[in-house]
Amino acid sequence: MLIDFNTIKEIKTPGMNGGTGEMSARMYMSDAGKIIPCRIHAGGSIGMHRHETSDDINYIISGNGKAICDGKEENLSAGTCHVCKKGSAHSIFNTGDEDLVMLTVVVER
């Protein structure tokens, strides 16, 4: 199966899950989960939220940030991957001057 994200409309979301700033994303959804190439713009964040039914995998392509998952802080940079397991709560912050570019994969289970 081919997913062409070039044909999926980019959506800009202010204050994702009660976070700050703005995020841009293109999203593919199915019953199994979601695939989301996204960017948290400078100064932005995704607010704290819980994953009740899924694992949330965030691979960092470029930029710098931090994740807080179940109270533990993790530094994010290109080539790192933050995983929020089912039942956990997390938030992600862009701590740099450029976009924090990620590929997020949400796996329902």
Secondary structure, 3 states (H helix, E strand, C coil): CCCCHHHCCCEEEECHHHCCCEEEECCEEECCEEEEEEEECCCCEEEEEECCCEEEEEEEEECEEEEEECCEEEEEECCCEEEECCCCEEEEEECCCCCEEEEEEEEEC
